Amino acid sequence: MSTRCWSRSATAGTENAPKCSTWPVLDLALARGLETRIGLEDTLTAPDGPPVADNGALVRLALSRAA
């Protein structure tokens, strides 16, 4: 059985839904020197949980993690 990940809005009221995040995957790619990308289709939240305003905000967050 595979583990699925859902956005926070999709998991509202589902206590047993798995919690996942794009950010650890992005961090691993950066640590390995791999090319990567990020956008609202990947996550709607910042690494610490609040929603992001747009793709630009996600890119800025990702770039700050690469520094």
MIDOSE-1310 file (N, C-alpha, C; in nm, 2 decimals, decimal comma, always signed):
residues 67
mstr	+0,08/-0,12/+0,00/+0,00/+0,00/+0,00/+0,09/+0,12/+0,00; +0,06/+0,22/-0,09/+0,14/+0,34/-0,09/+0,09/+0,45/+0,00; +0,18/+0,53/+0,04/+0,13/+0,65/+0,13/+0,10/+0,76/+0,04; -0,01/+0,83/+0,06/-0,05/+0,94/-0,02/-0,04/+1,07/+0,06
cwsr	-0,01/+1,18/+0,00/-0,01/+1,31/+0,06/-0,12/+1,40/+0,01; -0,17/+1,48/+0,10/-0,28/+1,57/+0,06/-0,25/+1,71/+0,12; -0,30/+1,81/+0,06/-0,29/+1,94/+0,11/-0,36/+1,95/+0,24; -0,33/+2,06/+0,32/-0,40/+2,08/+0,45/-0,55/+2,09/+0,43
sata	-0,59/+2,16/+0,33/-0,74/+2,18/+0,31/-0,81/+2,05/+0,28; -0,74/+1,96/+0,21/-0,80/+1,83/+0,18/-0,80/+1,74/+0,30; -0,72/+1,77/+0,40/-0,71/+1,68/+0,52/-0,79/+1,73/+0,64; -0,86/+1,84/+0,62/-0,94/+1,90/+0,73/-1,04/+1,79/+0,78
gten	-1,03/+1,76/+0,91/-1,12/+1,67/+0,96/-1,09/+1,52/+0,94; -0,97/+1,49/+0,88/-0,93/+1,36/+0,86/-0,80/+1,33/+0,95; -0,82/+1,30/+1,07/-0,71/+1,28/+1,16/-0,61/+1,18/+1,12; -0,65/+1,08/+1,05/-0,56/+0,97/+1,01/-0,49/+0,99/+0,88
apkc	-0,51/+1,10/+0,81/-0,45/+1,12/+0,68/-0,30/+1,15/+0,70; -0,21/+1,09/+0,62/-0,07/+1,11/+0,64/-0,03/+1,26/+0,61; +0,07/+1,31/+0,68/+0,12/+1,44/+0,66/+0,25/+1,44/+0,59; +0,26/+1,51/+0,48/+0,38/+1,52/+0,40/+0,41/+1,66/+0,36
stwp	+0,52/+1,68/+0,31/+0,56/+1,81/+0,27/+0,66/+1,81/+0,15; +0,65/+1,91/+0,07/+0,74/+1,93/-0,05/+0,88/+1,97/+0,00; +0,88/+2,04/+0,11/+1,01/+2,10/+0,16/+1,12/+2,00/+0,18; +1,10/+1,89/+0,25/+1,21/+1,79/+0,27/+1,26/+1,74/+0,14
vldl	+1,17/+1,72/+0,04/+1,22/+1,67/-0,09/+1,30/+1,78/-0,16; +1,26/+1,90/-0,15/+1,34/+2,01/-0,21/+1,48/+2,02/-0,14; +1,48/+2,01/-0,01/+1,60/+2,02/+0,07/+1,70/+1,90/+0,03; +1,64/+1,78/+0,01/+1,73/+1,67/-0,04/+1,78/+1,69/-0,17
alar	+1,70/+1,74/-0,27/+1,75/+1,78/-0,40/+1,86/+1,88/-0,40; +1,85/+1,98/-0,32/+1,95/+2,09/-0,30/+2,08/+2,03/-0,24; +2,06/+1,94/-0,14/+2,18/+1,88/-0,08/+2,26/+1,80/-0,17; +2,19/+1,73/-0,27/+2,25/+1,65/-0,36/+2,30/+1,72/-0,49
glet	+2,27/+1,85/-0,49/+2,31/+1,93/-0,61/+2,23/+1,91/-0,73; +2,11/+1,86/-0,71/+2,01/+1,84/-0,82/+1,94/+1,96/-0,86; +1,90/+1,97/-0,99/+1,81/+2,07/-1,03/+1,68/+2,05/-0,98; +1,61/+2,15/-0,94/+1,47/+2,13/-0,89/+1,39/+2,25/-0,92
rigl	+1,26/+2,24/-0,89/+1,17/+2,35/-0,92/+1,06/+2,34/-0,81; +0,98/+2,45/-0,80/+0,87/+2,45/-0,70/+0,77/+2,55/-0,75; +0,64/+2,52/-0,72/+0,53/+2,60/-0,76/+0,41/+2,56/-0,68; +0,30/+2,64/-0,70/+0,18/+2,62/-0,62/+0,12/+2,48/-0,65
edtl	+0,15/+2,42/-0,76/+0,10/+2,28/-0,78/+0,17/+2,18/-0,69; +0,28/+2,22/-0,63/+0,36/+2,13/-0,54/+0,32/+2,15/-0,39; +0,30/+2,27/-0,35/+0,26/+2,30/-0,21/+0,19/+2,44/-0,21; +0,11/+2,46/-0,11/+0,04/+2,59/-0,09/+0,09/+2,66/+0,03
tapd	+0,19/+2,59/+0,10/+0,23/+2,65/+0,23/+0,39/+2,66/+0,24; +0,43/+2,76/+0,32/+0,57/+2,78/+0,35/+0,62/+2,66/+0,44; +0,75/+2,65/+0,45/+0,80/+2,54/+0,54/+0,75/+2,54/+0,68; +0,72/+2,65/+0,73/+0,67/+2,66/+0,87/+0,52/+2,66/+0,88
gppv	+0,45/+2,64/+0,77/+0,30/+2,61/+0,77/+0,21/+2,72/+0,72; +0,24/+2,85/+0,72/+0,14/+2,94/+0,67/+0,12/+2,94/+0,52; +0,01/+2,97/+0,47/-0,01/+2,97/+0,32/+0,08/+3,08/+0,26; +0,12/+3,05/+0,13/+0,20/+3,15/+0,06/+0,11/+3,23/-0,04
adng	+0,16/+3,34/-0,07/+0,07/+3,43/-0,16/+0,07/+3,39/-0,30; +0,19/+3,34/-0,35/+0,20/+3,31/-0,50/+0,32/+3,23/-0,53; +0,34/+3,19/-0,65/+0,46/+3,12/-0,69/+0,59/+3,19/-0,66; +0,59/+3,32/-0,68/+0,71/+3,40/-0,65/+0,75/+3,38/-0,50
alvr	+0,66/+3,38/-0,41/+0,69/+3,36/-0,27/+0,75/+3,22/-0,25; +0,70/+3,12/-0,32/+0,76/+2,99/-0,31/+0,90/+2,98/-0,36; +0,93/+3,05/-0,47/+1,06/+3,05/-0,53/+1,16/+3,13/-0,44; +1,11/+3,24/-0,38/+1,20/+3,31/-0,28/+1,23/+3,22/-0,16
lals	+1,14/+3,15/-0,11/+1,16/+3,06/+0,00/+1,26/+2,95/-0,04; +1,24/+2,89/-0,16/+1,33/+2,79/-0,20/+1,47/+2,84/-0,22; +1,48/+2,96/-0,28/+1,62/+3,01/-0,30/+1,69/+3,04/-0,17; +1,61/+3,08/-0,07/+1,67/+3,11/+0,06/+1,72/+2,98/+0,13
raa	+1,66/+2,87/+0,10/+1,70/+2,74/+0,15/+1,83/+2,69/+0,08; +1,85/+2,74/-0,04/+1,96/+2,69/-0,12/+2,09/+2,77/-0,08; +2,07/+2,89/-0,02/+2,18/+2,97/+0,01/+2,27/+2,92/+0,12
